[in-house]
Amino acid sequence: MPSIRVLGLVAGVLAAGLLAAPQAAADERPTAVVSLGDSAISGEGAGDYEPGTRGENGNWCHRSANALIHKTQVAQRTVNLACSGADAANVSLADTTHYTEGSQARRLIDVAKANRVVAVVLQVGANDEPAFADTLVGCIKKWFNPFGTGCAKDLRVQWPARLAAMAPRVERAVADVKTAMRQAGYADGSYKFVITSYASPVTEKMDAINHGPQGCPLRLADAAYGRTEAVPQFADTYRGIAARNGLSYLDISRATEGHEACSGGENSATEWQNRVLVDPYAWVFGGLDSVGIHMAQQSFHPNARGHAQLGRCLTEYLATTAPAARCLTGADGNLHAVA
C-alpha cells in the first residue's frame, strides 16, 4: 500500500501538470480560401481560362487564372469552384449538372478536407429569377429598335419581385454550403463565410464614341436605371440574406464606379468591365458549340484589371472582423474595403 508521502508526490506532479494529456497534433494542411458561384466570380471576362473550362466537351465554366479569388493574399492556396452561368441550385448539394460539372458544394467538401479553409466566398443569384444576362440582352434589343421604348420602365415593376423570388434560392444554397463545411469537419464560425453583391457593368455616362453596337449598345436611361436602381436593389437583397443567415457581407455594387464599360472614351485601359466582346478564339476549344452566346459571353463582366482590384478589396476585408463592408475606390485609385 503506497505511503501517504508517495500519494502526496503523485498529487503534486498532477497539480504541476507534468502528467498532462498529450496535445492534439497541429493542423499542417495548407490554408485556403475558396470561391463558389457564377460568372462574376469564376473570372468570366478576365481571360486565361483553366484548360477544360474553355468550351472543351461542353464545359464553358471559364474559370480564370485572373479571377479575384486568385488575387487575394490571405491564404497559401486559392481554389475557384465557380462556373459561368451557374445558378443557386448548382452551388447547392442538389443532384445537379451545369456545363458538365456537378454540385459546387459537394466539391467543396473534398477541398475543405484537403486544406484548412479560412474563408468561403459566394457570389450567386444573378442567373436565377433576375436572369441578369438575359435582361441585359433584352435591353440591348431595345436599343436596336429606334422606334420603341427602353427596358427600364418594365423592369422597375418586375425587378423587386424577381429579387424576392431569388432570395430563398440563394439562402438554400447558403445552408448547403454550411452543411458541406460541417461534413468536412468544420464548426460554424471556424471560417469566414462571405457573400457578395454584383457590380454595375455599365454607366449612363458612357461616351458617344462607344455608345453603339461595338461598345455598349444600351439606352442611357436604361444604363442609368441599372447603375442607380437595379444594382443597388440587388445589393440590398444580399445585405438581407447575409443578416438573416449570419454571413459576412461585401457590397461591390459600386466597385467599378468610374471604370465601367465604355466610360474611358477611346482608352478602354481605364475600364474594369468589358464592353461587347466577341471572342472568335472560342472556336478553338468549343467548336460549333461556341456559336451564339458563347462567342460573346465575356461581355459586360469584370476584366482582369477589375478582378485584380476586387481581389485587393476582398483581401482587405478578410483581414478585418467587420460584419459588412463595401468596395470603394480610394484616393490612390485602388479599391479598398470600407466598413
Secondary structure, 3 states (H helix, E strand, C coil): CCCHHHHHHHHHHHHHCCCCCCCCCCCCCCEEEEEEECHHHHCCCCCCECCCCCCHHHCCCCCECCCHHHHCCCCCEEEECCCCCCCHHHHCCCCCCECCECCHHHHHHHHHHHCEEEEEEEECCCCCCCCHHHHHHHHHHHHHCCCCCCCHHHHHHHHHHHHHHHHHHHHHHHHHHHHHHHHCCCCCCCCEEEEECCCCCECCCCCCCCCCCCCCCCCHHHHHHHHHHHHHHHHHHHHHHHHHHCCEEEECCCCCCCCCECCCCCCHHHCCECCCCCCCCHHHHHHHHHCCHHHHCCCCCECHHHHHHHHHHHHHHHCCCCCEEEEEECCCCCEEEEC
